[in-house]
Structures are given as structure tokens and as C-alpha cells.
Amino acid sequence: MKLSVLAVALADRPLSGALRFLEERGVQSVEIGCGGYPGKAHCDPDILLNDSKKLEEFRDTFKRYHMTISALSAHGNAVHPDEATAKAYEHDFVNAVLLAEKLGVDRVVTFSGCPGGSPADRTPNWVTCAWPPDYQKILEYQWNEVLIPYWTKMAAFAREHGVEKIAFEMHPGFCVYNPETMLRIRNAVGDTLGANLDPSHLFWQGIDPLEAIRTLGKAIYFIHAKDTSLNTHNIAVNGVLDTKSFTRVPERSWLFRTVGYGHDAKLWKDFVSELRIAGYEGPISIEHEDGLMSGEEGLSKAIRMMQDVMMTEMPGEMYWA
């Protein structure tokens, strides 16, 4: 396993400054945002794909700080019902794949997206219940007429350009948000699609991330290390579905937190152990979205925690077996 960091939390400084910060803290790999919600602060494929000199300078920056690229991230909603919005997100995803090909990066991280509830819609429609029956019709349309055909096409495109792993971050608000929906689309489209398993999105849904690892197994293509704290008082009153702004900290049922501030080291040790049992030896990428800490402090604390719990060497021979 190799420790990585999603560099978006360091977007206030140039790429060289972000990589220097991470190298000084012992990080070996970086996940780079290159479009969609992560933005393009450190990597703009529209420039790098059309300027060989700038592309070489980009590569050299990583070499200078002894860093590899763990993944390119272009999280977006390429199946958005608004055509212009969908095209913008698709453009970023396509460019991420083309840039990954040039850089020799084997995986791109994104969202499955969420269509509207019908061809007439202009905004996404995320279904969270089975009844009234309208919702079943919406799901049938979203999956069979939009999601599966779209990702079948894009998976073929990715393979043509040497990207063998499209990692869907399982995120509420999009059609793929848990192991069941991840396996549904993977079974329909093929093994180019896999999971970016971020336990922070599982904790608040009531999903045990260890069971999620056991269920997904070889379908895990990337890992985000991010925590969630649950406010049991607010949950007891309002449940876990919470649409309030993340800025309303005392009122929310849950909050994203730096690793270790929602669950203790034992959970994270079990988490990386289950990953090894499942055969995952890829990057574990820290994502900072803790509203109670600065990016620098949150990343520094998370890096120290993950360095303590991760297993970076392959197991030795079981001489006692």
C-alpha cells in the first residue's frame, strides 16, 4: 500500500508547493484533480494535452519531489439532464482519460452521475425511497436508458486509451452510492468500472466499511481516507438524511472529519487489514473536508494517523504456520 493525498486541499499554492509540503511529511503519491468538482488548480488537461513543453514540466515537477500520481480525478455529473452541464463534465472526464494515457496513469476517479427523472427534466433526481410507484419508473429510466448505455460507451473509450480502471466514488446524490449499486453497474457494464471506496460516505448511511470491503473485493479500484463523525443527539431527532449546509455544524446529524476524529485508530487498522485480505494493495488517498480544521492541519494529522495504521510492506513468510 502507498500513502497518497488528494491535492485539492492544497489548491491555494502551486503544484510545486503542494508536492513540497507532502514530501516533507513522507507522502509518496498524489491524487490530482483535473476537472469537474475537484477543479484544475494543479492540472489543466486543456493546456497539458496541447503543449508538450508544459506536459514535460508537469512530469518533471513530480520527479523533483519524488512523487508518483496515484490517480487523476474529474468528479462530475456527465449524465446531468441539462445538456450543457453534462457536456462540460464529460469534456473534463474525457480529457482526464487522455491525460492519464500520456502520463501512464491507470485509473481515473469520478462519480457515476445522476440523471433527471425523465427526458423532460432539467435537474438531477436522486431517488431515496421505493414508494410511491413513480420512483420505480424513475429508477428504471435512469439505469436502463441513461446510466448503463452511457458508461458502456465511456468504459470502451477509456480502455481504448489505456485506462483500465474507472473508479466511481460511491456518493449519495448519485446513482452509485453503496456496494449494491456499485456492483449493479459493474455487472451491467464490465470490470472497467470499480469502486472508489470512501468510508466517510458509508458511515453516515449506516454502512459498515469493513463489510463493504468484503462485499466489493476485487471491485475496489481506489481508496479515499476520510472520516465522519455522527451527532447522535441530532440523529435521534432527525435521522441521518441531512440537507443542511455543512456550515451549520451544531445542527447537522453528521460531519466529514479528518481521519481519527470520527473513528479511532482501531477502526482504521481493521480497515487497512480488510483491504489487504481483499487483495487491495493500491494507493490510499487522504481527502480533507474537515470544516473544523485548516487543510494543512487536517492533512498533517491524517498523514500521521495513516502512516501509523497502514501496512506498506508485503507480509513475510509465515514461519509459524
N, C-alpha and C positions, 0 to 999 in steps of 0.2 A: 504494500500500500504506500501511496505517496501523498503527502500533505499538499493541498492546493488552496488557493483563496480566489474567490470571485472579486476581481479588482475594482468593481463598480464602487465599492465603499471608499476607494481612494481616487475617485474621479476629480477631486479638487487639485490634483497635482499631475504633472506629465507622466507618461509611461515610465520613464527612467526613474523618476522619484518614487513611484509606486513600487517598482521592482526593487529599488534600493531598500525601501522600508521592509519589504518582505524578506529579502535576502538576509538582512541584519537579524531577522528573527528566525532564521533557519527554515524558511519555506522553500520548497524545491520546484513548485509548479504553480501555474496561474491559469485561471479560467478568465477568458477575455470577452467582455461584452462587445458586440459589433453590430448592434441594431435592435430594433424593437424596444421593449421596455428597458433593457439594460443600457441603451444609448450607445454612442460611438466615441466617447471621450478619449479612449486609448487606441481605438482601432476603427477606421472608416474604410470599409471594403471598396466603396466607390472610388476612393483615392488609391488604395494599395493595389487594386486589380488593374489599374490603368497607368501606374507609374512604377516601373521595375526598380528604379533607384530608391524610391521611398519604401518599397517592399523589402529590399535588401537591408535598408537602415532599420526597418522594423525587426527583421530577423536578428540583426546584429545586436540590438538592444537586449534581447533575451539572452544571447550568448554572453554578453558583457556581465550580466548579473547571474549567470549560471542557472537560468530558468528554462523550463520546458513549458509548452502550452498544453494544459490538460484537456481543454475543450474551448470551442467558440460558442458563444451564447447569443441567440437572437430571439428571445422570448417575444411572442406576439400572438395575434389572432388572425391568421391568414384565411380563416373561413368566416370572418366577420360579415354580417349581411349587407353592410354598406360597402359597395364595390370599391370605392376609392381607398377606404381604410384597409380592406383586405389586400388590395394590390400593394399598398405601402409595406405591410407586414410580409407579404410574400416576397417582395423585392429584397428585403433585408435577409430573409431566410435563404433565398437563392444565392445571394452574394456571400452569405456565411459558408454555404457549401462550396462555392467556387474558391473562396479564400482558403478554406480548410484543405482543399485539394492541393493548392500551391504550397501550403505550409507543411503538408504531411500530417495533418491532424485528423484523427479517425472518427471524431464524434462532434456532433452539433447538438446543443441543448435548446429546447424550445417548449412551447405549450401545444397541446392538441388543438386549442381554439374552441370557440363555442359559436355555432351559427344562430340565426334567428329561429323563431318557432315555425316559420313558414316562408315561402319565397317572397311574400309581401312585406316581411319585417325589415326594419332599418336598424334595430339594435339587437344584441345577443339575448338569448333566453335560456338561462340555466335552470333546468328542472330539478327540484329537490323533493318532490313527493309523487306518489303513484296515482293519486286521485284528486280532482275529477278526471274523467277519461280523456279530456283534451291533452293532458300531459303525456299520455302514452302515444298519442298521434304525433306530438312534437318530437318525442324521442325517436320514433320510427323515421320521421323525416330527417332529423339531424344526422342520425347514424347511417342510414341506408342511402339517402340521396345526396348528402354533403360530405360527411366526415370520412367515411370509408373510401369513396371514389377519389376524394382529394388526396388523402395520404397514400393511397396506392400509387397515384401519379408521382407524388413528391418523393416517395421512397425509391421508386425506379430512377428518378433524376439523381438522387443522392448516390446511389450505387454506381451510376454511370460516371460519377466524378470521384470515386474512391472513398466516399464517406459511408462506412458500413453500419454506423450507429447513429440513429436519431433518438435522442433521449428526451422523452416527454416528462417535464416536471408535473407530477400529479398534484394539481392545484384546484381547489374549489373555485367555481366560477367558470371552469372549462369542462368539456365533456369527459376528459380523462382526469379523474381526481382521486382515485383509490386503486388498489390492486385489481379489483374486479373489472373496472372499466379499462385499465391498462391492458389486461390480458384479453379483453374483448377485442380491442382494436388490433392488438398484436396477432391474435388468431385470424382476424379477417384480412390483414394486410401482409403480415410476414415478419420475420425476425430482424428486419432493418429497424423496426420500432422497438424500443425498450424503455425502461423507466429511469428517470432521474429521481431517485428516492430522497426526498427531503422530509425528515421526520417531523419538522415543525408543522407541516400541513396535515400530518396524520394525527398528532397528539390531540389537537382540539376537536377532531372529528370522532374521537373515541377509538381510533385505530391503534393497536399495539405495533410499533415499528418492527419489533422482533418477529412477530407473526407475519408482517408484510414481507420481510426479507425471506422467510421460509416459504411463503406462497409464491413470490416472484422468482426467486432463484436466479437462473441464468438470464432472465429477462431484465436484470438490473444492469444498466449501462453507465450510470454515473451516480454520485452521491453528493448531496449538499449537507453540510453540518450546520444546523441552525436549530435553536431550541424554542420552546413555547412554555410560558407559564399560564396556569389555569387559575382564574379567580373563582374559587368555589362558592363564595357568597353571591356573586353576580350570576353564576351558572345556576345556583339553586332557585333563583328568581326568574331568570330569563332564558336559560338554556345556553347552548353553545353557538347557535346561529346568531351572529352579531354583525350588524351593518353600520355600527357607529364608527366614526373616524378614529384612526389609531392615536390621534392626539388626545382623545378623551380617556386617558389612561385609567383613572379610578373607576370609571363606569363600565369598562369593557369586560366581557367574560373571559377573554384570553388576550395575550400579547406575545409577539415574537420577542425572543430574548437571545442574548449571547449564550453559546454553549456553556452549560454548567449553572445557568441562572434559572432554568426551568426544571431540569432533572440533574441528578447528581452524577458523579464520575462512574458509579457502578452501572448505571443505565448505559452510559456511553461505552464502557468496557464491554458490556454484553452486546451492544450494537455492533462494534467492530469485530467481535468474536463471531457473531452470527454471519457477518459478511464473509469472513474467511471460510466458515463452514459451507456457505453457499457457493464458494468458489470465486468471490469477487476480490480481486487484488488491484483494482484500478485506483484512480485518484479519489480522495475525499476532500471536497472543496468547501471551505468555510464561507458562508454567506452572512453578512452583517446587516440586520434590520432591527436593531435594538434601539428603540426610541429613548431609552434611559441612559445611553452611553454614546460617546463620540465614536466615529468609525475607527480611529486609531486605538482608542482604549478597548473597544469591543473586539476588534481583530486581535490585538495583543493578548487579551485574556483567552480568547477562543484558541489561538495558536498554541499557547502554553498547555491548555487543557487537552487538546487533541494530540499534541506531541507526547503527552503522558499516557494517553489511553490507546493510541494507535500501535499496530504491530507492523514495523517497517522491514523486518527480515523474514524470510521464509522459515517455517518451522524446521527444526533439526530432526535427525533420525530418532525414533522412539526407542532408545536403547533398553527401556524398561518394559517394552511390550512383548 
